[in-house]
Amino acid sequence: MKWSWKLGEIAGIGIYVHATFLILLGWVAVSYYLAGQSIAMMINGVVFLLALFGIVVLHELGHALTARRFGIPTRDITLLPIGGVARLERMPDDPKQELWVALAGPAVNVVLAAVLFIVLRLTSGVAPLSQFNVVGGEFLSKLMWVNVSLALFNK
């Protein structure tokens, strides 16, 4: 994809970030700084965004590695401000395989949400969804709710 830079490879699949991602990164940094009036708050926002996109990479790897299991290679994974895209060489011919590929990404998010839920239950507790706040709030709790959202509303 044009205007993308390679970050590295995971399992032989190139991971790229699109130039427009830098705009999102800058917007989050400024938004968090203005909300908290501190560099620490800004760094917290940027770290959360990077963690979020780490989760997106894992989600897309779920799709890609499941497709590989059915003999379908993945060209690359590109991170965009709106999320990630795993570019498969082709879609599976068998509808059951296509279903498995589609469900693999959200399945990764279910596992991540469950692990974060257990960690939170063993440590500080899980903040209810009613207390969810994009700016501020507990880091791991926000990541857990992001995974729940990706599992429910993404393919």
N, CA and C atoms as an extended XYZ file, in Angstrom:
465
Properties=species:S:1:pos:R:3:atomname:S:1:resname:S:1:resid:I:1 pbc="F F F"
N         0.848       -1.171        0.000 N   MET     1
C         0.000        0.000        0.000 CA  MET     1
C         0.898        1.240        0.000 C   MET     1
N         0.585        2.193       -0.856 N   LYS     2
C         1.381        3.415       -0.931 CA  LYS     2
C         1.301        4.184        0.392 C   LYS     2
N         2.327        4.934        0.669 N   TRP     3
C         2.433        5.769        1.857 CA  TRP     3
C         2.484        4.943        3.149 C   TRP     3
N         2.992        3.719        3.041 N   SER     4
C         3.108        2.861        4.218 CA  SER     4
C         4.565        2.506        4.460 C   SER     4
N         4.909        2.367        5.739 N   TRP     5
C         6.258        1.985        6.125 CA  TRP     5
C         6.211        0.638        6.832 C   TRP     5
N         7.186       -0.185        6.526 N   LYS     6
C         7.258       -1.503        7.149 CA  LYS     6
C         7.811       -1.391        8.559 C   LYS     6
N         7.056       -1.942        9.516 N   LEU     7
C         7.495       -1.967       10.907 CA  LEU     7
C         8.305       -3.220       11.204 C   LEU     7
N         7.986       -4.300       10.495 N   GLY     8
C         8.657       -5.575       10.724 CA  GLY     8
C         7.815       -6.699       10.164 C   GLY     8
N         8.128       -7.908       10.608 N   GLU     9
C         7.385       -9.102       10.190 CA  GLU     9
C         7.052       -9.943       11.405 C   GLU     9
N         5.896      -10.560       11.337 N   ILE    10
C         5.489      -11.542       12.333 CA  ILE    10
C         5.019      -12.763       11.565 C   ILE    10
N         5.616      -13.903       11.861 N   ALA    11
C         5.279      -15.158       11.183 CA  ALA    11
C         5.397      -15.010        9.661 C   ALA    11
N         6.370      -14.225        9.227 N   GLY    12
C         6.590      -14.042        7.795 CA  GLY    12
C         5.625      -13.088        7.116 C   GLY    12
N         4.783      -12.422        7.893 N   ILE    13
C         3.802      -11.483        7.340 CA  ILE    13
C         4.280      -10.065        7.647 C   ILE    13
N         4.446       -9.261        6.599 N   GLY    14
C         4.892       -7.884        6.779 CA  GLY    14
C         3.842       -7.047        7.493 C   GLY    14
N         4.293       -6.280        8.483 N   ILE    15
C         3.415       -5.380        9.231 CA  ILE    15
C         3.793       -3.957        8.835 C   ILE    15
N         2.814       -3.214        8.301 N   TYR    16
C         3.040       -1.859        7.809 CA  TYR    16
C         2.165       -0.875        8.575 C   TYR    16
N         2.604        0.364        8.603 N   VAL    17
C         1.800        1.443        9.167 CA  VAL    17
C         1.651        2.505        8.085 C   VAL    17
N         0.435        2.953        7.883 N   HIS    18
C         0.160        3.978        6.878 CA  HIS    18
C         0.523        5.343        7.443 C   HIS    18
N         0.985        6.233        6.573 N   ALA    19
C         1.416        7.572        6.992 CA  ALA    19
C         0.316        8.321        7.743 C   ALA    19
N        -0.931        8.096        7.393 N   THR    20
C        -2.028        8.800        8.062 CA  THR    20
C        -2.155        8.408        9.535 C   THR    20
N        -1.552        7.290        9.901 N   PHE    21
C        -1.549        6.876       11.304 CA  PHE    21
C        -0.851        7.926       12.167 C   PHE    21
N         0.136        8.607       11.587 N   LEU    22
C         0.848        9.655       12.331 CA  LEU    22
C        -0.079       10.809       12.698 C   LEU    22
N        -1.053       11.080       11.840 N   ILE    23
C        -2.040       12.125       12.142 CA  ILE    23
C        -2.847       11.723       13.370 C   ILE    23
N        -3.277       10.471       13.402 N   LEU    24
C        -4.026        9.971       14.562 CA  LEU    24
C        -3.168       10.035       15.825 C   LEU    24
N        -1.920        9.630       15.710 N   LEU    25
C        -1.020        9.657       16.852 CA  LEU    25
C        -0.872       11.083       17.399 C   LEU    25
N        -0.711       12.035       16.490 N   GLY    26
C        -0.605       13.439       16.899 CA  GLY    26
C        -1.882       13.952       17.537 C   GLY    26
N        -3.023       13.587       16.965 N   TRP    27
C        -4.317       14.020       17.503 CA  TRP    27
C        -4.523       13.471       18.915 C   TRP    27
N        -4.189       12.192       19.112 N   VAL    28
C        -4.339       11.592       20.446 CA  VAL    28
C        -3.407       12.283       21.438 C   VAL    28
N        -2.170       12.537       21.026 N   ALA    29
C        -1.219       13.199       21.918 CA  ALA    29
C        -1.745       14.565       22.346 C   ALA    29
N        -2.217       15.355       21.407 N   VAL    30
C        -2.742       16.692       21.732 CA  VAL    30
C        -4.002       16.585       22.592 C   VAL    30
N        -4.908       15.685       22.247 N   SER    31
C        -6.160       15.523       23.001 CA  SER    31
C        -5.887       15.147       24.454 C   SER    31
N        -5.007       14.183       24.663 N   TYR    32
C        -4.689       13.770       26.027 CA  TYR    32
C        -3.972       14.890       26.782 C   TYR    32
N        -3.092       15.604       26.093 N   TYR    33
C        -2.402       16.707       26.758 CA  TYR    33
C        -3.409       17.771       27.204 C   TYR    33
N        -4.323       18.124       26.318 N   LEU    34
C        -5.308       19.143       26.662 CA  LEU    34
C        -6.249       18.676       27.777 C   LEU    34
N        -6.573       17.382       27.793 N   ALA    35
C        -7.465       16.856       28.819 CA  ALA    35
C        -6.797       16.832       30.190 C   ALA    35
N        -5.498       16.549       30.215 N   GLY    36
C        -4.822       16.424       31.503 CA  GLY    36
C        -3.823       17.517       31.791 C   GLY    36
N        -3.559       18.351       30.796 N   GLN    37
C        -2.592       19.449       30.948 CA  GLN    37
C        -1.235       18.953       31.462 C   GLN    37
N        -0.826       17.765       30.991 N   SER    38
C         0.475       17.260       31.424 CA  SER    38
C         1.077       16.355       30.348 C   SER    38
N         2.397       16.319       30.359 N   ILE    39
C         3.121       15.439       29.443 CA  ILE    39
C         2.835       13.980       29.813 C   ILE    39
N         2.711       13.697       31.096 N   ALA    40
C         2.429       12.326       31.547 CA  ALA    40
C         1.105       11.839       30.973 C   ALA    40
N         0.096       12.694       30.979 N   MET    41
C        -1.209       12.326       30.422 CA  MET    41
C        -1.085       12.092       28.918 C   MET    41
N        -0.306       12.917       28.238 N   MET    42
C        -0.104       12.768       26.804 CA  MET    42
C         0.581       11.428       26.505 C   MET    42
N         1.602       11.106       27.267 N   ILE    43
C         2.307        9.837       27.066 CA  ILE    43
C         1.363        8.668       27.325 C   ILE    43
N         0.522        8.792       28.339 N   ASN    44
C        -0.458        7.750       28.639 CA  ASN    44
C        -1.368        7.510       27.440 C   ASN    44
N        -1.834        8.581       26.807 N   GLY    45
C        -2.703        8.453       25.642 CA  GLY    45
C        -2.008        7.797       24.467 C   GLY    45
N        -0.767        8.189       24.218 N   VAL    46
C        -0.008        7.617       23.100 CA  VAL    46
C         0.286        6.139       23.361 C   VAL    46
N         0.657        5.802       24.591 N   VAL    47
C         0.920        4.398       24.929 CA  VAL    47
C        -0.358        3.572       24.778 C   VAL    47
N        -1.488        4.132       25.214 N   PHE    48
C        -2.756        3.406       25.060 CA  PHE    48
C        -3.061        3.172       23.583 C   PHE    48
N        -2.868        4.187       22.746 N   LEU    49
C        -3.112        4.035       21.311 CA  LEU    49
C        -2.202        2.961       20.718 C   LEU    49
N        -0.941        2.960       21.097 N   LEU    50
C        -0.013        1.952       20.585 CA  LEU    50
C        -0.413        0.549       21.059 C   LEU    50
N        -0.858        0.441       22.314 N   ALA    51
C        -1.340       -0.852       22.819 CA  ALA    51
C        -2.583       -1.288       22.050 C   ALA    51
N        -3.473       -0.343       21.789 N   LEU    52
C        -4.681       -0.637       21.019 CA  LEU    52
C        -4.324       -1.177       19.637 C   LEU    52
N        -3.370       -0.542       18.984 N   PHE    53
C        -2.993       -1.013       17.656 CA  PHE    53
C        -2.168       -2.293       17.719 C   PHE    53
N        -1.523       -2.570       18.832 N   GLY    54
C        -0.915       -3.881       19.034 CA  GLY    54
C        -1.993       -4.958       19.060 C   GLY    54
N        -3.101       -4.643       19.716 N   ILE    55
C        -4.242       -5.563       19.749 CA  ILE    55
C        -4.818       -5.744       18.348 C   ILE    55
N        -4.889       -4.667       17.587 N   VAL    56
C        -5.390       -4.749       16.209 CA  VAL    56
C        -4.487       -5.659       15.376 C   VAL    56
N        -3.172       -5.557       15.565 N   VAL    57
C        -2.253       -6.450       14.840 CA  VAL    57
C        -2.529       -7.902       15.207 C   VAL    57
N        -2.715       -8.178       16.491 N   LEU    58
C        -3.019       -9.556       16.912 CA  LEU    58
C        -4.338      -10.034       16.306 C   LEU    58
N        -5.335       -9.163       16.267 N   HIS    59
C        -6.633       -9.483       15.665 CA  HIS    59
C        -6.438       -9.865       14.188 C   HIS    59
N        -5.697       -9.032       13.465 N   GLU    60
C        -5.465       -9.296       12.042 CA  GLU    60
C        -4.617      -10.547       11.840 C   GLU    60
N        -3.675      -10.799       12.735 N   LEU    61
C        -2.903      -12.041       12.655 CA  LEU    61
C        -3.797      -13.251       12.852 C   LEU    61
N        -4.834      -13.117       13.676 N   GLY    62
C        -5.802      -14.211       13.822 CA  GLY    62
C        -6.413      -14.575       12.479 C   GLY    62
N        -6.848      -13.551       11.732 N   HIS    63
C        -7.387      -13.803       10.391 CA  HIS    63
C        -6.317      -14.416        9.490 C   HIS    63
N        -5.135      -13.803        9.474 N   ALA    64
C        -4.074      -14.200        8.544 CA  ALA    64
C        -3.569      -15.619        8.805 C   ALA    64
N        -3.345      -15.955       10.057 N   LEU    65
C        -2.808      -17.272       10.368 CA  LEU    65
C        -3.846      -18.375       10.168 C   LEU    65
N        -5.096      -18.033       10.369 N   THR    66
C        -6.153      -19.011       10.073 CA  THR    66
C        -6.249      -19.231        8.569 C   THR    66
N        -6.150      -18.163        7.799 N   ALA    67
C        -6.148      -18.300        6.333 CA  ALA    67
C        -4.963      -19.147        5.888 C   ALA    67
N        -3.804      -18.917        6.510 N   ARG    68
C        -2.612      -19.712        6.163 CA  ARG    68
C        -2.858      -21.191        6.415 C   ARG    68
N        -3.579      -21.482        7.477 N   ARG    69
C        -3.888      -22.886        7.796 CA  ARG    69
C        -4.655      -23.554        6.659 C   ARG    69
N        -5.402      -22.758        5.903 N   PHE    70
C        -6.160      -23.268        4.766 CA  PHE    70
C        -5.411      -23.064        3.451 C   PHE    70
N        -4.114      -22.761        3.531 N   GLY    71
C        -3.295      -22.635        2.338 CA  GLY    71
C        -3.387      -21.288        1.627 C   GLY    71
N        -3.876      -20.276        2.330 N   ILE    72
C        -4.039      -18.949        1.723 CA  ILE    72
C        -3.034      -17.992        2.368 C   ILE    72
N        -2.050      -17.553        1.590 N   PRO    73
C        -1.070      -16.613        2.161 CA  PRO    73
C        -1.654      -15.213        2.355 C   PRO    73
N        -1.005      -14.467        3.226 N   THR    74
C        -1.380      -13.073        3.472 CA  THR    74
C        -0.276      -12.185        2.932 C   THR    74
N        -0.645      -11.216        2.110 N   ARG    75
C         0.343      -10.287        1.542 CA  ARG    75
C         0.984       -9.453        2.636 C   ARG    75
N         0.150       -8.850        3.475 N   ASP    76
C         0.651       -7.990        4.545 CA  ASP    76
C        -0.500       -7.575        5.434 C   ASP    76
N        -0.138       -6.921        6.528 N   ILE    77
C        -1.101       -6.295        7.429 CA  ILE    77
C        -0.721       -4.822        7.501 C   ILE    77
N        -1.685       -3.949        7.263 N   THR    78
C        -1.427       -2.521        7.301 CA  THR    78
C        -2.299       -1.874        8.368 C   THR    78
N        -1.659       -1.054        9.205 N   LEU    79
C        -2.381       -0.304       10.226 CA  LEU    79
C        -2.762        1.058        9.670 C   LEU    79
N        -4.043        1.362        9.762 N   LEU    80
C        -4.609        2.632        9.321 CA  LEU    80
C        -5.253        3.306       10.533 C   LEU    80
N        -5.557        4.586       10.451 N   PRO    81
C        -6.230        5.231       11.593 CA  PRO    81
C        -7.561        4.571       11.957 C   PRO    81
N        -8.208        3.923       11.007 N   ILE    82
C        -9.502        3.294       11.288 CA  ILE    82
C        -9.367        1.847       11.726 C   ILE    82
N        -8.151        1.315       11.785 N   GLY    83
C        -7.950       -0.067       12.194 CA  GLY    83
C        -6.885       -0.730       11.355 C   GLY    83
N        -6.991       -2.037       11.217 N   GLY    84
C        -6.005       -2.794       10.463 CA  GLY    84
C        -6.645       -3.557        9.330 C   GLY    84
N        -5.823       -3.892        8.342 N   VAL    85
C        -6.288       -4.651        7.187 CA  VAL    85
C        -5.286       -5.757        6.904 C   VAL    85
N        -5.741       -6.999        6.938 N   ALA    86
C        -4.932       -8.135        6.513 CA  ALA    86
C        -5.305       -8.417        5.061 C   ALA    86
N        -4.332       -8.258        4.163 N   ARG    87
C        -4.615       -8.475        2.739 CA  ARG    87
C        -4.275       -9.910        2.377 C   ARG    87
N        -5.313      -10.730        2.314 N   LEU    88
C        -5.147      -12.128        1.931 CA  LEU    88
C        -4.979      -12.212        0.417 C   LEU    88
N        -4.238      -13.226       -0.039 N   GLU    89
C        -4.067      -13.432       -1.485 CA  GLU    89
C        -5.418      -13.685       -2.151 C   GLU    89
N        -6.286      -14.389       -1.453 N   ARG    90
C        -7.630      -14.671       -1.951 CA  ARG    90
C        -8.484      -15.113       -0.771 C   ARG    90
N        -9.764      -15.138       -0.973 N   MET    91
C       -10.676      -15.651        0.051 CA  MET    91
C       -10.825      -17.169       -0.136 C   MET    91
N       -11.096      -17.885        0.942 N   PRO    92
C       -11.293      -19.330        0.807 CA  PRO    92
C       -12.483      -19.641       -0.094 C   PRO    92
N       -12.367      -20.753       -0.827 N   ASP    93
C       -13.468      -21.189       -1.681 CA  ASP    93
C       -14.575      -21.857       -0.859 C   ASP    93
N       -14.172      -22.522        0.196 N   ASP    94
C       -15.116      -23.242        1.055 CA  ASP    94
C       -15.723      -22.251        2.066 C   ASP    94
N       -17.060      -22.138        2.103 N   PRO    95
C       -17.698      -21.205        3.046 CA  PRO    95
C       -17.346      -21.482        4.514 C   PRO    95
N       -17.127      -22.736        4.879 N   LYS    96
C       -16.749      -23.051        6.261 CA  LYS    96
C       -15.373      -22.458        6.586 C   LYS    96
N       -14.448      -22.562        5.636 N   GLN    97
C       -13.130      -21.983        5.847 CA  GLN    97
C       -13.215      -20.459        5.940 C   GLN    97
N       -14.044      -19.874        5.093 N   GLU    98
C       -14.228      -18.430        5.134 CA  GLU    98
C       -14.781      -17.993        6.489 C   GLU    98
N       -15.708      -18.772        7.033 N   LEU    99
C       -16.264      -18.478        8.352 CA  LEU    99
C       -15.183      -18.555        9.423 C   LEU    99
N       -14.337      -19.596        9.382 N   TRP   100
C       -13.253      -19.730       10.359 CA  TRP   100
C       -12.291      -18.550       10.276 C   TRP   100
N       -11.962      -18.132        9.052 N   VAL   101
C       -11.064      -16.982        8.882 CA  VAL   101
C       -11.718      -15.725        9.462 C   VAL   101
N       -12.991      -15.528        9.194 N   ALA   102
C       -13.701      -14.344        9.690 CA  ALA   102
C       -13.795      -14.332       11.212 C   ALA   102
N       -13.995      -15.500       11.819 N   LEU   103
C       -14.162      -15.572       13.278 CA  LEU   103
C       -12.842      -15.554       14.045 C   LEU   103
N       -11.746      -15.815       13.363 N   ALA   104
C       -10.454      -15.929       14.048 CA  ALA   104
C       -10.020      -14.614       14.686 C   ALA   104
N       -10.237      -13.486       14.012 N   GLY   105
C        -9.851      -12.188       14.580 CA  GLY   105
C       -10.600      -11.897       15.878 C   GLY   105
N       -11.936      -11.939       15.864 N   PRO   106
C       -12.677      -11.724       17.114 CA  PRO   106
C       -12.347      -12.752       18.204 C   PRO   106
N       -12.000      -13.982       17.797 N   ALA   107
C       -11.625      -14.990       18.793 CA  ALA   107
C       -10.369      -14.566       19.547 C   ALA   107
N        -9.436      -13.954       18.844 N   VAL   108
C        -8.232      -13.420       19.505 CA  VAL   108
C        -8.641      -12.391       20.548 C   VAL   108
N        -9.585      -11.523       20.203 N   ASN   109
C       -10.032      -10.490       21.142 CA  ASN   109
C       -10.752      -11.082       22.343 C   ASN   109
N       -11.500      -12.160       22.148 N   VAL   110
C       -12.172      -12.829       23.264 CA  VAL   110
C       -11.130      -13.378       24.236 C   VAL   110
N       -10.093      -14.013       23.692 N   VAL   111
C        -9.035      -14.563       24.549 CA  VAL   111
C        -8.315      -13.434       25.295 C   VAL   111
N        -7.965      -12.358       24.595 N   LEU   112
C        -7.290      -11.235       25.247 CA  LEU   112
C        -8.171      -10.606       26.323 C   LEU   112
N        -9.460      -10.439       26.033 N   ALA   113
C       -10.383       -9.875       27.029 CA  ALA   113
C       -10.472      -10.781       28.254 C   ALA   113
N       -10.524      -12.088       28.039 N   ALA   114
C       -10.609      -13.031       29.160 CA  ALA   114
C        -9.345      -12.980       30.013 C   ALA   114
N        -8.188      -12.926       29.375 N   VAL   115
C        -6.929      -12.842       30.123 CA  VAL   115
C        -6.877      -11.543       30.929 C   VAL   115
N        -7.250      -10.431       30.293 N   LEU   116
C        -7.252       -9.147       31.010 CA  LEU   116
C        -8.274       -9.153       32.154 C   LEU   116
N        -9.424       -9.778       31.931 N   PHE   117
C       -10.437       -9.877       32.985 CA  PHE   117
C        -9.879      -10.624       34.198 C   PHE   117
N        -9.205      -11.742       33.946 N   ILE   118
C        -8.630      -12.535       35.035 CA  ILE   118
C        -7.564      -11.725       35.771 C   ILE   118
N        -6.684      -11.064       35.016 N   VAL   119
C        -5.641      -10.243       35.633 CA  VAL   119
C        -6.274       -9.146       36.487 C   VAL   119
N        -7.283       -8.493       35.968 N   LEU   120
C        -7.941       -7.419       36.720 CA  LEU   120
C        -8.659       -7.947       37.956 C   LEU   120
N        -9.295       -9.103       37.839 N   ARG   121
C        -9.979       -9.687       39.006 CA  ARG   121
C        -8.991      -10.046       40.101 C   ARG   121
N        -7.797      -10.487       39.692 N   LEU   122
C        -6.785      -10.879       40.674 CA  LEU   122
C        -6.050       -9.681       41.272 C   LEU   122
N        -6.150       -8.541       40.606 N   THR   123
C        -5.417       -7.364       41.086 CA  THR   123
C        -6.389       -6.289       41.558 C   THR   123
N        -6.692       -5.350       40.730 N   SER   124
C        -7.441       -4.166       41.161 CA  SER   124
C        -8.945       -4.268       40.981 C   SER   124
N        -9.405       -5.244       40.268 N   GLY   125
C       -10.832       -5.344       39.984 CA  GLY   125
C       -11.160       -4.788       38.612 C   GLY   125
N       -12.309       -5.142       38.125 N   VAL   126
C       -12.739       -4.735       36.796 CA  VAL   126
C       -13.661       -3.539       36.920 C   VAL   126
N       -13.302       -2.459       36.240 N   ALA   127
C       -14.185       -1.296       36.219 CA  ALA   127
C       -15.381       -1.610       35.340 C   ALA   127
N       -16.588       -1.311       35.790 N   PRO   128
C       -17.764       -1.587       34.965 CA  PRO   128
C       -17.782       -0.708       33.717 C   PRO   128
N       -18.499       -1.164       32.714 N   LEU   129
C       -18.584       -0.435       31.451 CA  LEU   129
C       -19.125        0.973       31.670 C   LEU   129
N       -19.972        1.160       32.655 N   SER   130
C       -20.528        2.491       32.928 CA  SER   130
C       -19.453        3.495       33.357 C   SER   130
N       -18.314        2.995       33.820 N   GLN   131
C       -17.211        3.870       34.222 CA  GLN   131
C       -16.146        3.990       33.141 C   GLN   131
N       -16.388        3.382       31.989 N   PHE   132
C       -15.413        3.422       30.896 CA  PHE   132
C       -15.242        4.853       30.416 C   PHE   132
N       -13.995        5.282       30.321 N   ASN   133
C       -13.673        6.622       29.870 CA  ASN   133
C       -12.450        6.522       28.978 C   ASN   133
N       -12.540        7.030       27.764 N   VAL   134
C       -11.429        6.923       26.830 CA  VAL   134
C       -10.219        7.697       27.343 C   VAL   134
N       -10.443        8.874       27.885 N   VAL   135
C        -9.349        9.669       28.453 CA  VAL   135
C        -9.398        9.488       29.961 C   VAL   135
N        -8.366        8.912       30.523 N   GLY   136
C        -8.342        8.606       31.949 CA  GLY   136
C        -8.830        7.185       32.176 C   GLY   136
N        -8.961        6.805       33.403 N   GLY   137
C        -9.404        5.458       33.729 CA  GLY   137
C        -8.233        4.495       33.743 C   GLY   137
N        -8.506        3.291       34.197 N   GLU   138
C        -7.443        2.309       34.321 CA  GLU   138
C        -7.075        1.705       32.978 C   GLU   138
N        -5.785        1.642       32.727 N   PHE   139
C        -5.227        1.206       31.454 CA  PHE   139
C        -5.693       -0.195       31.061 C   PHE   139
N        -5.487       -1.177       31.931 N   LEU   140
C        -5.840       -2.563       31.587 CA  LEU   140
C        -7.345       -2.748       31.443 C   LEU   140
N        -8.110       -2.038       32.245 N   SER   141
C        -9.565       -2.115       32.137 CA  SER   141
C       -10.032       -1.580       30.783 C   SER   141
N        -9.437       -0.459       30.345 N   LYS   142
C        -9.780        0.091       29.030 CA  LYS   142
C        -9.413       -0.902       27.929 C   LYS   142
N        -8.243       -1.540       28.055 N   LEU   143
C        -7.843       -2.523       27.041 CA  LEU   143
C        -8.798       -3.718       27.019 C   LEU   143
N        -9.266       -4.126       28.196 N   MET   144
C       -10.215       -5.230       28.240 CA  MET   144
C       -11.499       -4.857       27.487 C   MET   144
N       -12.032       -3.658       27.766 N   TRP   145
C       -13.278       -3.242       27.113 CA  TRP   145
C       -13.080       -3.035       25.606 C   TRP   145
N       -11.903       -2.603       25.202 N   VAL   146
C       -11.615       -2.480       23.767 CA  VAL   146
C       -11.674       -3.861       23.112 C   VAL   146
N       -11.104       -4.857       23.774 N   ASN   147
C       -11.155       -6.213       23.225 CA  ASN   147
C       -12.571       -6.752       23.154 C   ASN   147
N       -13.366       -6.472       24.169 N   VAL   148
C       -14.768       -6.891       24.136 CA  VAL   148
C       -15.475       -6.223       22.944 C   VAL   148
N       -15.232       -4.944       22.759 N   SER   149
C       -15.853       -4.209       21.641 CA  SER   149
C       -15.415       -4.768       20.293 C   SER   149
N       -14.130       -5.032       20.141 N   LEU   150
C       -13.640       -5.587       18.874 CA  LEU   150
C       -14.225       -6.972       18.617 C   LEU   150
N       -14.382       -7.753       19.665 N   ALA   151
C       -14.948       -9.094       19.493 CA  ALA   151
C       -16.420       -9.017       19.068 C   ALA   151
N       -17.146       -8.055       19.608 N   LEU   152
C       -18.579       -7.947       19.318 CA  LEU   152
C       -18.895       -7.239       17.994 C   LEU   152
N       -18.104       -6.232       17.654 N   PHE   153
C       -18.484       -5.370       16.542 CA  PHE   153
C       -17.538       -5.424       15.353 C   PHE   153
N       -16.615       -6.354       15.330 N   ASN   154
C       -15.659       -6.424       14.239 CA  ASN   154
C       -15.700       -7.805       13.623 C   ASN   154
N       -15.127       -7.881       12.448 N   LYS   155
C       -15.051       -9.198       11.807 CA  LYS   155
C       -13.624       -9.637       11.672 C   LYS   155
